[in-house]
């Protein structure tokens, strides 16, 4: 998922002092505790009022995928008003019940590493999204229910993919396939991992400043510049101050060694 500031939907949708925003094809106009979401392909709309979602024009007749897009985007905004923050990340829970968050842009290996851990008995909290709940002495991660998907290109590493090739989406350029995995509902956050593909393997500590900068990029609702922004930013800053962060440079080797790599971090 990628999010960025964008041109407004039609001018009649724009209230005074509003902030334009976009999640994929969904245009959002946020004003105070309220927002109007407009799905460009279908024309369907959804409203957010505080923590409540309500249907608007063309929603009931829109295709299912359009309604899913709107509800997903609306939930991100509604959760924010409750002090809960959706992150573009995957997460896995180790045998001790501690959650490890993998945050970063698409293509860095978040889902793949999470699935590699699932194969070794870890539980999954999310594939392309999780919900962060900052607390006084740490944070809790909550599940963001979406199927764990792995690229069919990794069949040589994960042979079980071959039996599920019929589930591959023909419209997905990454040729991802939903894979079964044990799931968790929530778990205390133990560490934040920022993975990137590299020619060598290394797990190195990150400064709080660098971790915060990267975490903000995967929680772009903080850029909405509404009344929730100061609290949102402060909570992300608090989390990276309380929870260790690491840069994980990884090769294909980590698809089979990732549990040992994280265990060596000795949280």
Secondary structure as UniProt FT lines:
FT   STRAND          3..4
FT   HELIX           11..13
FT   TURN            16..17
FT   STRAND          19..23
FT   TURN            24..25
FT   STRAND          26..31
FT   TURN            32..33
FT   STRAND          34..39
FT   TURN            40..42
FT   STRAND          45..49
FT   TURN            50..51
FT   STRAND          52..55
FT   TURN            57..61
FT   HELIX           64..80
FT   TURN            81..83
FT   STRAND          85..87
FT   STRAND          89..93
FT   TURN            95..96
FT   STRAND          98..103
FT   TURN            106..107
FT   HELIX           110..118
FT   TURN            119..121
FT   STRAND          123..126
FT   STRAND          130..135
FT   TURN            136..137
FT   STRAND          138..143
FT   STRAND          149..151
FT   HELIX           152..154
FT   TURN            155..157
FT   HELIX           159..167
FT   TURN            170..171
FT   TURN            173..174
FT   STRAND          176..178
FT   STRAND          186..197
FT   STRAND          202..205
FT   HELIX           208..217
FT   HELIX           220..224
FT   TURN            227..228
FT   HELIX           229..242
FT   STRAND          244..250
FT   TURN            252..253
FT   HELIX           254..263
FT   TURN            264..265
//
